[in-house]
Structure formats: C-alpha cells, structure tokens
Amino acid sequence: MRILFVPTIHPEKQGDLLEVSLFHGLRSVLGENFVDYPKKKIMYHDFTDTQKHTLHGQGFTYLTYPVQDLTDEQRDLQVGFNVILYGDGHMYGESRIPEIEKYANNNVWVIDGHDLHGHAPRKIIFDGDEVIG
C-alpha cells in the first residue's frame, strides 16, 4: 500500500490532532510508502513556518521526535499511489489538488477532524447549524 498524504498547508493550522496522529501512525507503519506532499514540516521538527509553542498541546507527544524523512527518490510522485489521502485542510478553506489525484487513479479520501458535527447529548445552534456544544 502506497499513500500520498496531502496535509493542511496553512502554517497557523498545523496542530490538528487527527491529522498529526494519523500522519505519525501511517509513517510508522508504512515508512517510505507514506509520502506527504507538500511536506508537513512540523513532523520533521522544522518549525520555521510554525512555532511549536503555538500548536495545540505543542504537538503533544507526536512531536517529541521527528519522523523519518524521505529521500527525493522515495518522494517521487510519478511512481504512483494506491490512495490520495487529504488531511484536515478543508476545515480551513483549503482546496483539493486535482492535478495530483491522477497518481492514484482518483482513489481519493478526505479525513475530517472537525468535532462540531455528529451525535452528542448537548448541542447548540451555531451560525444556523446544529453543532456539538
């Protein structure tokens, strides 16, 4: 299984727990077969765009150690993928990148770490929607 992961791009929105934990777990299990594009810098302890202290929970334990980086050869998009997996960027208005979806025969999935919708005993009306309060 080879997965191309498209993380959240906005530098101020890097600390989403679902995205960071999923990234960490899939890289741990799949190794070089889990490719992030564009590179999610915080996972490699590159905090030039996003300071660690600004992240929710400072990245929790997922940012204690950097994940193993990939070589340019391992990052080659032309090799092809079984799946394109988008992170939580859609929650912040980021769009899909159609030109890369061909590398997985349009087998595209999107994670949703947004906690507002679903079933819960306590809900409120926010901006016209019923959401978890």
N, C-alpha and C positions, 0 to 999 in steps of 0.2 A: 504494500500500500504506500503510495507516494501522495502527499498532501501539500498543496500550495495554500498557505495561510496569508490572508490579507488583513493585517491588524489595523486598529484605529490609527489614523495618521496625525490628528491634531495633537500638538505637544502638551496641551493642558488637559488632555483626556486620556492619559496613558495608564492610569491606575485601576481600570475596571477589573474587579476581582475575577469574574468569569473568564475574561479574555486572558489575563495573566496566568491563571491557574491552568487553563486549557493549553495554552502555549507551553508552559513548563512541563506538563504531563505528556503531551504529544511529542515534544522534543526528546524527553527522557525515554519514551517507549520506541519511537520511530527513528530517532537520531537524524542522520542526513536525509532521510526520506520525508522529513517535515521541514519545508522551506518557507520562510517568511519573506514576503515581498509586498511593500518595501520593508526593509529590515526594521524590526522593533527594537530600537537602540537600548531601551532600558533593560531589556533581558540580557544584554551583553555588558552591563554596567557602564554604558555610555550615557552619562547624564548631562551631556552638553546642551540638549534642547529642552529637557525636562529634569528639573532638580528633584532628587529622591525625596527630600523633605516635603515636597508639595504633593506627593502621591498619597492617595487614601491608604492609611495604615503604613505609609512609607514603603509600600510594595509588599508588606507582610513578610513572611519567610521566603516567598518566591524570589525575592531579590537579594537574599543573603549572599548567594554566589552566582556568578554569571553562568548562563547556559553555554554549552559548547558551540563555538562559531562554526560556520561552514566555509568551505573554500569556494572560489568563484566557479569551479567546475561542478561542485555539488549544488550551487545555486542556479545552474543553467536551466532557464525556463523552457528551452527548446526540447529538453529530454521528455517532457510530458508528465502528467499527473493523473491520478485516479479521481481526485476531488479538488475543487477550489472551495476553501472554507473562509468566509468573511468573519471578522471579529465584530465588535460592537460599534463600529464607526457610524452605522446607520442611525444610532441614537443621537448622534451629534451632527446629523445632516450630511454625512459623507456618502458619496455615491459609489455604486459598483463600478468596476473597471472592465467593461465588456471586451476590450482587446486581449485580455489575458485569459478569459474564460474558454477560449478555444483550446487551450493547453490541457483541458480536462474534458473535452467533448461536451462542454456546457453542463457538466455534473457539478452544480453549484449549490452550496449550503450556506446559511447565514445563522450565526448564533445570536441569541437575544438575552443579554444580561440585565435588561430593564426590569425592575422589580415592581413597577406600578400596576400592571395588569395581571389578572388571574383571579383565583378564588381565595378569599380571605374573610374572616369573621367581621372585620372592620373595614369599611370602605367610605370614601368621601367623593364628592363631585368636585373635580378639578378641571378647569378650562372646558367644561361641558362633557367631560368623560367621567365615568365611574372608575376610580382607581383605588388601589390599596392605600389606606391612610396611615 
